[in-house]
Amino acid sequence: MARRRRRRNKDYYEELPQFRLSPGTKRGILVVVFFVLALLTFLAFFEQAGSLGKIVAQIMRLLLGWAAVVSPLIFLGMGVALILAGRPTSPAGGKREGEEPPTSNLRVYIGGVLLTLALTGVLHVIAMRGSPESAFDLVKSETGGGYFGALVAFPLFALVDFWASAVILVALLRVSLVVLFNLDL
């Protein structure tokens, strides 16, 4: 015969304090994180960030290739975009009374990912222009757009030729900036 479990009274357990942050506070923390990443990657490329900096620089070169040089600008752009995303504005440019800032930063993250993929893709298409089959060999030599660039450029280059790939990726680069900074064209 099965034993019946005794249910404990809800009052028996002490409730843990809840740690809730407002969307503005969360955004502020992320802004600081992106600015620190920008500074850390900048210092890493000048070998001023110690052993952690060497690891960060190596990872960035493998993932981004030549675009690793502008990775501090990408992180800085993400931080600025998050700051701009938290400011409620009317179409005329002024603040509306009682308007809450948007709680989702998804637009900023999608824009940042698209920017990174488009930039590394363009660099990798340029690097592998002569021999498309060398896409992943370029990653090992830390040229082109790194692993991200190879993952974008290799399939695109297989579908269309160099110029069409370049046009598509430059258009994606422009779209990513529009999405990242919520620009009107």
PAMARKE-149641 format. One record per residue: residue number from 1; x, y, z of N, C-alpha, C, O in turn; residue in three letters. Coordinates in Angstrom, 2 decimals, decimal comma. Layout:
! residues N
REC    k     n_xx     n_yy     n_zz    ca_xx    ca_yy    ca_zz     c_xx     c_yy     c_zz     o_xx     o_yy     o_zz    r
REC  NUM        X        Y        Z        X        Y        Z        X        Y        Z        X        Y        Z  ALA
...
This chain:
! residues 185
REC    k     n_xx     n_yy     n_zz    ca_xx    ca_yy    ca_zz     c_xx     c_yy     c_zz     o_xx     o_yy     o_zz    r
REC    1     0,84    -1,16     0,00     0,00     0,00     0,00     0,90     1,25     0,00     1,87     1,32     0,75  MET
REC    2     0,57     2,20    -0,83     1,39     3,40    -0,98     1,19     4,34     0,19     0,10     4,49     0,73  ALA
REC    3     2,29     4,96     0,56     2,22     5,93     1,65     1,74     7,26     1,11     2,11     7,67     0,01  ARG
REC    4     0,95     7,91     1,87     0,48     9,22     1,46     1,45    10,27     2,00     1,86    10,23     3,15  ARG
REC    5     1,79    11,19     1,14     2,68    12,27     1,56     1,89    13,34     2,29     0,78    13,70     1,91  ARG
REC    6     2,48    13,82     3,32     1,85    14,92     4,05     2,14    16,21     3,33     3,29    16,51     3,00  ARG
REC    7     1,13    16,96     3,10     1,33    18,28     2,50     1,69    19,26     3,59     1,09    19,29     4,67  ARG
REC    8     2,68    20,05     3,28     3,09    21,05     4,26     2,31    22,34     4,03     1,92    22,67     2,91  ARG
REC    9     2,11    23,00     5,06     1,40    24,26     5,02     2,25    25,29     4,27     3,47    25,33     4,44  ASN
REC   10     1,60    26,12     3,45     2,34    27,14     2,71     3,07    28,10     3,64     4,12    28,63     3,29  LYS
REC   11     2,53    28,30     4,80     3,15    29,22     5,74     4,44    28,65     6,33     5,23    29,36     6,95  ASP
REC   12     4,64    27,36     6,15     5,83    26,70     6,69     7,09    27,25     6,01     8,12    27,44     6,66  TYR
REC   13     7,00    27,49     4,72     8,16    27,98     3,97     8,19    29,49     4,02     7,17    30,17     3,88  TYR
REC   14     9,37    29,99     4,22     9,55    31,43     4,23     9,73    31,90     2,80    10,51    31,33     2,04  GLU
REC   15     9,01    32,94     2,43     9,13    33,45     1,07    10,43    34,21     0,92    10,85    34,95     1,81  GLU
REC   16    11,06    33,99    -0,22    12,29    34,70    -0,52    11,97    36,11    -0,99    10,94    36,33    -1,63  LEU
REC   17    12,83    37,05    -0,70    12,58    38,41    -1,21    12,72    38,41    -2,74    13,58    37,73    -3,30  PRO
REC   18    11,88    39,18    -3,38    11,91    39,25    -4,84    12,83    40,38    -5,28    12,85    41,46    -4,69  GLN
REC   19    13,57    40,09    -6,33    14,53    41,05    -6,86    14,01    41,52    -8,21    14,31    40,92    -9,24  PHE
REC   20    13,24    42,57    -8,20    12,65    43,09    -9,43    13,30    44,41    -9,79    13,48    45,29    -8,95  ARG
REC   21    13,67    44,50   -11,06    14,26    45,73   -11,57    13,35    46,32   -12,63    12,72    45,60   -13,39  LEU
REC   22    13,30    47,62   -12,67    12,49    48,27   -13,70    13,18    48,09   -15,06    14,39    47,86   -15,11  SER
REC   23    12,43    48,19   -16,14    13,04    48,07   -17,46    14,15    49,10   -17,70    15,14    48,80   -18,38  PRO
REC   24    13,99    50,29   -17,16    15,03    51,31   -17,31    16,32    50,92   -16,60    17,42    51,19   -17,10  GLY
REC   25    16,20    50,29   -15,44    17,38    49,84   -14,70    18,08    48,72   -15,45    19,31    48,70   -15,54  THR
REC   26    17,30    47,78   -15,98    17,89    46,68   -16,76    18,63    47,22   -17,97    19,73    46,79   -18,30  LYS
REC   27    18,00    48,19   -18,65    18,63    48,80   -19,82    19,92    49,50   -19,41    20,92    49,42   -20,12  ARG
REC   28    19,90    50,19   -18,28    21,10    50,88   -17,80    22,24    49,92   -17,51    23,39    50,22   -17,80  GLY
REC   29    21,91    48,77   -16,93    22,95    47,76   -16,66    23,54    47,26   -17,97    24,76    47,11   -18,08  ILE
REC   30    22,69    47,00   -18,96    23,18    46,53   -20,25    24,03    47,59   -20,96    25,01    47,25   -21,63  LEU
REC   31    23,67    48,85   -20,81    24,48    49,92   -21,40    25,88    49,90   -20,79    26,88    50,00   -21,51  VAL
REC   32    25,96    49,77   -19,49    27,27    49,71   -18,82    28,04    48,48   -19,29    29,25    48,57   -19,54  VAL
REC   33    27,37    47,33   -19,41    28,04    46,11   -19,87    28,60    46,30   -21,27    29,75    45,93   -21,53  VAL
REC   34    27,82    46,88   -22,18    28,31    47,08   -23,55    29,46    48,10   -23,59    30,40    47,92   -24,36  PHE
REC   35    29,39    49,14   -22,77    30,51    50,10   -22,73    31,78    49,46   -22,17    32,88    49,73   -22,65  PHE
REC   36    31,63    48,61   -21,16    32,79    47,90   -20,61    33,37    46,95   -21,65    34,59    46,85   -21,79  VAL
REC   37    32,50    46,23   -22,38    32,99    45,35   -23,45    33,72    46,14   -24,53    34,73    45,67   -25,06  LEU
REC   38    33,21    47,32   -24,86    33,88    48,17   -25,85    35,28    48,56   -25,37    36,25    48,49   -26,12  ALA
REC   39    35,37    48,97   -24,11    36,66    49,37   -23,56    37,60    48,18   -23,43    38,79    48,29   -23,73  LEU
REC   40    37,08    47,04   -22,99    37,91    45,84   -22,84    38,46    45,37   -24,18    39,64    45,04   -24,28  LEU
REC   41    37,61    45,32   -25,21    38,10    44,88   -26,52    39,08    45,90   -27,11    40,03    45,52   -27,80  THR
REC   42    38,84    47,18   -26,86    39,77    48,19   -27,33    41,15    48,01   -26,69    42,18    48,02   -27,37  PHE
REC   43    41,16    47,83   -25,36    42,43    47,63   -24,66    43,09    46,31   -25,05    44,31    46,22   -25,08  LEU
REC   44    42,29    45,30   -25,34    42,83    43,99   -25,69    43,64    44,04   -26,98    44,65    43,34   -27,09  ALA
REC   45    43,23    44,85   -27,94    43,96    44,91   -29,20    45,27    45,68   -29,08    46,12    45,61   -29,97  PHE
REC   46    45,44    46,42   -28,00    46,70    47,10   -27,74    47,48    46,40   -26,64    48,44    46,96   -26,10  PHE
REC   47    47,07    45,17   -26,31    47,72    44,34   -25,30    47,85    45,05   -23,96    48,87    44,95   -23,29  GLU
REC   48    46,78    45,76   -23,58    46,76    46,48   -22,32    45,71    45,92   -21,36    45,37    46,56   -20,37  GLN
REC   49    45,19    44,72   -21,66    44,14    44,14   -20,82    44,59    42,85   -20,17    43,75    42,06   -19,73  ALA
REC   50    45,88    42,60   -20,11    46,41    41,42   -19,43    46,12    40,12   -20,17    45,87    40,12   -21,38  GLY
REC   51    46,16    39,03   -19,43    45,96    37,72   -20,05    44,52    37,54   -20,53    44,28    36,87   -21,53  SER
REC   52    43,57    38,13   -19,82    42,19    38,08   -20,28    42,06    38,80   -21,63    41,33    38,34   -22,51  LEU
REC   53    42,75    39,89   -21,78    42,73    40,64   -23,03    43,27    39,84   -24,20    42,76    39,94   -25,32  GLY
REC   54    44,31    39,06   -23,95    44,86    38,22   -25,02    43,84    37,17   -25,47    43,69    36,90   -26,66  LYS
REC   55    43,14    36,60   -24,51    42,11    35,61   -24,83    40,96    36,27   -25,59    40,48    35,73   -26,59  ILE
REC   56    40,52    37,43   -25,12    39,43    38,15   -25,77    39,82    38,52   -27,20    39,02    38,35   -28,12  VAL
REC   57    41,04    39,02   -27,40    41,49    39,42   -28,73    41,54    38,21   -29,67    41,15    38,31   -30,83  ALA
REC   58    42,00    37,08   -29,18    42,08    35,87   -30,00    40,68    35,38   -30,38    40,43    35,02   -31,53  GLN
REC   59    39,77    35,38   -29,43    38,39    34,96   -29,71    37,75    35,90   -30,73    37,09    35,45   -31,67  ILE
REC   60    37,95    37,19   -30,55    37,38    38,16   -31,49    37,94    37,98   -32,90    37,21    38,08   -33,88  MET
REC   61    39,24    37,72   -33,00    39,83    37,52   -34,33    39,31    36,26   -34,99    39,11    36,23   -36,20  ARG
REC   62    39,07    35,20   -34,20    38,52    33,98   -34,78    37,06    34,16   -35,20    36,66    33,70   -36,27  LEU
REC   63    36,28    34,82   -34,38    34,86    34,98   -34,69    34,62    36,04   -35,75    33,77    35,86   -36,63  LEU
REC   64    35,36    37,15   -35,69    35,07    38,30   -36,55    36,12    38,55   -37,63    35,87    39,34   -38,54  LEU
REC   65    37,28    37,91   -37,55    38,32    38,14   -38,55    38,78    39,58   -38,53    39,10    40,14   -37,48  GLY
REC   66    38,82    40,18   -39,72    39,25    41,59   -39,83    38,31    42,53   -39,08    38,74    43,60   -38,64  TRP
REC   67    37,07    42,16   -38,92    36,09    43,02   -38,23    36,37    43,10   -36,73    35,75    43,91   -36,04  ALA
REC   68    37,28    42,28   -36,22    37,61    42,34   -34,80    38,17    43,71   -34,43    38,05    44,14   -33,29  ALA
REC   69    38,77    44,38   -35,39    39,33    45,71   -35,14    38,22    46,71   -34,80    38,43    47,62   -34,01  VAL
REC   70    37,04    46,53   -35,40    35,94    47,46   -35,12    34,97    46,92   -34,07    33,92    47,53   -33,83  VAL
REC   71    35,29    45,81   -33,43    34,40    45,26   -32,40    34,16    46,25   -31,25    33,05    46,27   -30,72  SER
REC   72    35,15    47,06   -30,85    34,81    48,06   -29,83    33,73    49,04   -30,30    32,89    49,47   -29,51  PRO
REC   73    33,75    49,38   -31,59    32,73    50,28   -32,13    31,36    49,60   -32,18    30,33    50,25   -31,99  LEU
REC   74    31,35    48,30   -32,44    30,08    47,56   -32,44    29,48    47,56   -31,04    28,30    47,83   -30,86  ILE
REC   75    30,30    47,26   -30,03    29,81    47,27   -28,64    29,39    48,68   -28,22    28,37    48,85   -27,55  PHE
REC   76    30,15    49,67   -28,61    29,81    51,06   -28,30    28,49    51,44   -28,96    27,65    52,09   -28,35  LEU
REC   77    28,32    51,04   -30,20    27,07    51,30   -30,92    25,87    50,64   -30,26    24,79    51,22   -30,21  GLY
REC   78    26,07    49,43   -29,76    24,99    48,74   -29,06    24,60    49,52   -27,79    23,42    49,67   -27,49  MET
REC   79    25,59    50,00   -27,06    25,31    50,78   -25,86    24,58    52,07   -26,17    23,62    52,43   -25,48  GLY
REC   80    25,01    52,77   -27,21    24,35    54,02   -27,61    22,94    53,73   -28,08    22,01    54,48   -27,76  VAL
REC   81    22,76    52,65   -28,85    21,42    52,30   -29,33    20,49    51,97   -28,16    19,30    52,31   -28,21  ALA
REC   82    21,00    51,32   -27,12    20,18    51,05   -25,94    19,80    52,34   -25,21    18,69    52,47   -24,71  LEU
REC   83    20,72    53,28   -25,16    20,41    54,57   -24,54    19,31    55,26   -25,33    18,35    55,78   -24,76  ILE
REC   84    19,45    55,27   -26,66    18,45    55,93   -27,50    17,11    55,21   -27,46    16,06    55,85   -27,57  LEU
REC   85    17,13    53,90   -27,30    15,89    53,12   -27,25    15,10    53,41   -25,98    13,89    53,20   -25,96  ALA
REC   86    15,75    53,87   -24,95    15,07    54,13   -23,69    14,49    55,51   -23,57    13,91    55,85   -22,54  GLY
REC   87    14,63    56,32   -24,60    14,12    57,69   -24,55    12,81    57,79   -25,33    12,80    57,64   -26,55  ARG
REC   88    11,72    58,03   -24,64    10,45    58,18   -25,35    10,41    59,52   -26,08    10,66    60,57   -25,49  PRO
REC   89    10,09    59,47   -27,36    10,01    60,71   -28,14     8,78    60,66   -29,03     8,31    59,60   -29,43  THR
REC   90     8,29    61,83   -29,33     7,17    61,96   -30,26     7,74    62,08   -31,67     8,95    62,27   -31,81  SER
REC   91     6,91    61,99   -32,69     7,42    62,16   -34,06     8,08    63,51   -34,28     8,96    63,63   -35,13  PRO
REC   92     7,67    64,53   -33,53     8,27    65,86   -33,69     9,61    65,97   -32,97    10,30    66,99   -33,11  ALA
REC   93     9,99    64,96   -32,22    11,29    64,97   -31,55    11,23    65,29   -30,07    12,23    65,13   -29,37  GLY
REC   94    10,09    65,75   -29,58     9,97    66,07   -28,16     9,38    64,92   -27,38     8,84    63,98   -27,96  GLY
REC   95     9,48    65,01   -26,06     8,92    63,94   -25,23     7,43    64,15   -25,06     6,95    65,27   -24,88  LYS
REC   96     6,71    63,05   -25,12     5,27    63,09   -24,85     5,07    62,95   -23,35     5,81    62,25   -22,66  ARG
REC   97     4,05    63,63   -22,86     3,77    63,54   -21,42     3,19    62,17   -21,11     2,29    61,70   -21,81  GLU
REC   98     3,68    61,55   -20,06     3,17    60,27   -19,60     3,58    59,08   -20,44     3,17    57,95   -20,16  GLY
REC   99     4,37    59,30   -21,45     4,78    58,18   -22,32     5,88    57,37   -21,64     6,86    57,92   -21,14  GLU
REC  100     5,70    56,08   -21,62     6,68    55,17   -21,03     7,69    54,75   -22,09     7,32    54,57   -23,25  GLU
REC  101     8,96    54,59   -21,72     9,93    54,09   -22,68     9,61    52,63   -23,03     9,03    51,91   -22,22  PRO
REC  102    10,00    52,19   -24,22     9,72    50,79   -24,58    10,45    49,84   -23,65    11,58    50,10   -23,23  PRO
REC  103     9,78    48,73   -23,33    10,38    47,77   -22,39    11,21    46,73   -23,11    12,06    46,09   -22,48  THR
REC  104    11,01    46,55   -24,40    11,75    45,53   -25,13    12,90    46,16   -25,91    12,74    47,19   -26,55  SER
REC  105    14,03    45,53   -25,83    15,21    45,98   -26,58    15,51    45,04   -27,74    16,62    45,04   -28,26  ASN
REC  106    14,54    44,26   -28,14    14,73    43,27   -29,19    15,22    43,91   -30,48    16,07    43,35   -31,17  LEU
REC  107    14,70    45,08   -30,81    15,12    45,79   -32,02    16,62    46,06   -32,00    17,30    45,90   -33,02  ARG
REC  108    17,14    46,47   -30,87    18,56    46,78   -30,75    19,40    45,51   -30,92    20,42    45,53   -31,60  VAL
REC  109    18,97    44,41   -30,31    19,72    43,16   -30,41    19,70    42,60   -31,83    20,72    42,13   -32,33  TYR
REC  110    18,53    42,66   -32,46    18,45    42,18   -33,85    19,33    43,04   -34,75    20,03    42,52   -35,61  ILE
REC  111    19,30    44,35   -34,55    20,15    45,25   -35,33    21,63    44,97   -35,12    22,40    45,00   -36,08  GLY
REC  112    22,03    44,70   -33,89    23,43    44,40   -33,59    23,89    43,10   -34,22    25,00    43,01   -34,75  GLY
REC  113    23,03    42,09   -34,17    23,38    40,79   -34,79    23,47    40,95   -36,30    24,41    40,45   -36,92  VAL
REC  114    22,49    41,63   -36,90    22,53    41,85   -38,35    23,75    42,65   -38,77    24,36    42,36   -39,80  LEU
REC  115    24,10    43,66   -37,99    25,29    44,47   -38,28    26,55    43,62   -38,27    27,37    43,70   -39,18  LEU
REC  116    26,69    42,80   -37,25    27,87    41,94   -37,14    27,93    40,94   -38,28    28,99    40,76   -38,90  THR
REC  117    26,82    40,28   -38,58    26,81    39,28   -39,66    27,04    39,92   -41,02    27,77    39,37   -41,84  LEU
REC  118    26,43    41,07   -41,27    26,61    41,73   -42,57    28,04    42,22   -42,74    28,63    42,05   -43,81  ALA
REC  119    28,60    42,83   -41,70    29,97    43,35   -41,80    30,98    42,23   -42,00    31,85    42,32   -42,86  LEU
REC  120    30,86    41,18   -41,21    31,80    40,06   -41,37    31,58    39,34   -42,69    32,53    38,85   -43,30  THR
REC  121    30,34    39,27   -43,14    30,04    38,65   -44,44    30,68    39,42   -45,59    31,26    38,81   -46,49  GLY
REC  122    30,57    40,74   -45,57    31,20    41,57   -46,61    32,70    41,35   -46,62    33,29    41,15   -47,68  VAL
REC  123    33,31    41,38   -45,46    34,77    41,19   -45,39    35,17    39,81   -45,89    36,20    39,67   -46,54  LEU
REC  124    34,38    38,80   -45,59    34,73    37,44   -46,01    34,51    37,25   -47,50    35,28    36,55   -48,15  HIS
REC  125    33,48    37,85   -48,04    33,26    37,78   -49,50    34,43    38,43   -50,23    34,89    37,91   -51,24  VAL
REC  126    34,90    39,55   -49,72    36,05    40,22   -50,34    37,29    39,34   -50,25    38,05    39,24   -51,22  ILE
REC  127    37,50    38,71   -49,10    38,70    37,88   -48,91    38,67    36,62   -49,75    39,72    36,17   -50,22  ALA
REC  128    37,50    36,04   -49,96    37,45    34,78   -50,70    37,05    34,98   -52,16    36,65    34,02   -52,83  MET
REC  129    37,14    36,18   -52,65    36,75    36,48   -54,02    37,47    35,60   -55,03    36,85    35,12   -55,97  ARG
REC  130    38,75    35,39   -54,85    39,54    34,60   -55,79    39,24    33,11   -55,74    39,20    32,45   -56,78  GLY
REC  131    39,03    32,58   -54,55    38,77    31,14   -54,42    37,71    30,89   -53,34    38,04    30,87   -52,15  SER
REC  132    36,46    30,71   -53,74    35,38    30,52   -52,77    35,54    29,29   -51,90    35,01    29,25   -50,79  PRO
REC  133    36,26    28,28   -52,36    36,42    27,06   -51,56    37,35    27,26   -50,37    37,44    26,39   -49,50  GLU
REC  134    38,03    28,39   -50,32    38,96    28,65   -49,21    38,29    29,39   -48,05    38,98    30,00   -47,24  SER
REC  135    36,98    29,34   -47,96    36,25    30,12   -46,96    36,71    29,82   -45,54    36,95    30,74   -44,76  ALA
REC  136    36,84    28,54   -45,20    37,20    28,20   -43,83    38,72    28,19   -43,60    39,17    28,25   -42,46  PHE
REC  137    39,49    28,11   -44,68    40,94    28,27   -44,55    41,29    29,70   -44,17    42,26    29,95   -43,46  ASP
REC  138    40,49    30,64   -44,66    40,71    32,04   -44,31    40,50    32,29   -42,81    41,16    33,14   -42,22  LEU
REC  139    39,58    31,55   -42,21    39,32    31,69   -40,78    40,54    31,29   -39,98    40,91    31,97   -39,02  VAL
REC  140    41,18    30,20   -40,38    42,37    29,73   -39,66    43,50    30,75   -39,73    44,29    30,87   -38,79  LYS
REC  141    43,58    31,47   -40,84    44,64    32,47   -40,97    44,20    33,84   -40,44    44,91    34,84   -40,61  SER
REC  142    43,02    33,89   -39,79    42,49    35,11   -39,18    42,33    36,25   -40,18    42,56    37,41   -39,85  GLU
REC  143    41,92    35,91   -41,39    41,62    36,92   -42,40    40,15    36,81   -42,78    39,46    35,86   -42,38  THR
REC  144    39,69    37,75   -43,52    38,28    37,75   -43,91    37,41    38,15   -42,75    37,77    39,03   -41,96  GLY
REC  145    36,26    37,51   -42,65    35,30    37,87   -41,61    35,19    36,87   -40,49    34,19    36,88   -39,76  GLY
REC  146    36,18    36,01   -40,32    36,14    35,03   -39,24    35,06    33,99   -39,46    34,54    33,83   -40,56  GLY
REC  147    34,73    33,27   -38,39    33,70    32,23   -38,49    32,34    32,81   -38,85    31,61    32,23   -39,65  TYR
REC  148    31,99    33,95   -38,26    30,70    34,56   -38,59    30,64    34,91   -40,07    29,63    34,65   -40,73  PHE
REC  149    31,70    35,49   -40,58    31,74    35,85   -42,00    31,67    34,65   -42,90    31,01    34,68   -43,94  GLY
REC  150    32,37    33,57   -42,52    32,34    32,35   -43,33    30,95    31,74   -43,35    30,51    31,25   -44,39  ALA
REC  151    30,26    31,75   -42,22    28,92    31,18   -42,16    27,91    31,97   -42,97    26,90    31,42   -43,43  LEU
REC  152    28,16    33,26   -43,16    27,27    34,09   -43,97    27,69    34,06   -45,43    26,85    33,88   -46,32  VAL
REC  153    28,98    34,26   -45,69    29,46    34,46   -47,06    29,52    33,18   -47,88    29,22    33,21   -49,08  ALA
REC  154    29,89    32,07   -47,28    30,07    30,84   -48,06    28,78    30,37   -48,73    28,78    30,13   -49,93  PHE
REC  155    27,67    30,24   -47,99    26,44    29,82   -48,68    25,93    30,86   -49,68    25,41    30,51   -50,74  PRO
REC  156    26,08    32,15   -49,34    25,63    33,20   -50,24    26,45    33,20   -51,52    25,91    33,35   -52,62  LEU
REC  157    27,76    33,04   -51,38    28,66    33,02   -52,54    28,37    31,79   -53,40    28,56    31,83   -54,61  PHE
REC  158    27,93    30,69   -52,78    27,58    29,49   -53,55    26,31    29,71   -54,37    26,17    29,13   -55,45  ALA
REC  159    25,40    30,54   -53,88    24,15    30,80   -54,60    24,33    31,83   -55,70    23,83    31,66   -56,81  LEU
REC  160    25,03    32,89   -55,39    25,23    33,98   -56,35    26,72    34,30   -56,40    27,48    33,85   -55,55  VAL
REC  161    27,13    35,08   -57,38    28,54    35,40   -57,55    28,98    36,53   -56,63    28,22    36,99   -55,78  ASP
REC  162    30,22    36,97   -56,80    30,83    37,97   -55,93    30,01    39,25   -55,86    29,67    39,70   -54,77  PHE
REC  163    29,71    39,84   -57,00    29,06    41,15   -56,99    27,66    41,10   -56,39    27,27    42,00   -55,64  TRP
REC  164    26,93    40,07   -56,70    25,59    39,94   -56,12    25,68    39,73   -54,61    24,88    40,29   -53,86  ALA
REC  165    26,65    38,94   -54,17    26,85    38,74   -52,73    27,20    40,05   -52,04    26,68    40,37   -50,97  SER
REC  166    28,09    40,80   -52,67    28,50    42,08   -52,08    27,32    43,04   -51,99    27,16    43,73   -50,98  ALA
REC  167    26,49    43,11   -53,03    25,34    44,01   -53,02    24,35    43,60   -51,93    23,85    44,45   -51,20  VAL
REC  168    24,07    42,31   -51,81    23,13    41,82   -50,80    23,65    42,12   -49,40    22,89    42,57   -48,54  ILE
REC  169    24,93    41,88   -49,16    25,48    42,09   -47,82    25,59    43,57   -47,47    25,41    43,94   -46,31  LEU
REC  170    25,90    44,42   -48,44    25,95    45,87   -48,17    24,53    46,37   -47,88    24,34    47,23   -47,01  VAL
REC  171    23,53    45,85   -48,60    22,14    46,23   -48,31    21,74    45,76   -46,90    21,08    46,50   -46,17  ALA
REC  172    22,15    44,55   -46,53    21,88    44,05   -45,17    22,59    44,90   -44,13    22,04    45,13   -43,05  LEU
REC  173    23,77    45,38   -44,43    24,51    46,27   -43,53    23,73    47,56   -43,31    23,63    48,05   -42,19  LEU
REC  174    23,19    48,10   -44,37    22,41    49,33   -44,26    21,13    49,08   -43,47    20,77    49,89   -42,61  ARG
REC  175    20,44    47,98   -43,75    19,22    47,64   -43,01    19,53    47,47   -41,52    18,75    47,90   -40,67  VAL
REC  176    20,67    46,85   -41,21    21,01    46,65   -39,80    21,21    47,97   -39,07    20,82    48,09   -37,91  SER
REC  177    21,79    48,95   -39,73    21,96    50,27   -39,09    20,61    50,96   -38,89    20,39    51,62   -37,88  LEU
REC  178    19,70    50,80   -39,85    18,36    51,37   -39,71    17,64    50,73   -38,53    17,00    51,43   -37,74  VAL
REC  179    17,73    49,41   -38,41    17,07    48,71   -37,31    17,73    49,04   -35,98    17,04    49,29   -35,00  VAL
REC  180    19,06    49,03   -35,94    19,79    49,25   -34,69    19,48    50,60   -34,10    19,23    50,71   -32,90  LEU
REC  181    19,51    51,65   -34,93    19,32    53,00   -34,42    17,91    53,56   -34,66    17,65    54,73   -34,38  PHE
REC  182    16,99    52,71   -35,19    15,61    53,09   -35,43    15,53    54,36   -36,29    14,87    55,33   -35,94  ASN
REC  183    16,23    54,32   -37,41    16,30    55,48   -38,30    15,17    55,47   -39,31    14,71    54,41   -39,74  LEU
REC  184    14,72    56,66   -39,68    13,76    56,81   -40,77    14,54    57,14   -42,03    15,46    57,95   -42,01  ASP
REC  185    14,15    56,51   -43,12    14,82    56,80   -44,39    14,00    57,72   -45,24    14,42    58,07   -46,35  LEU
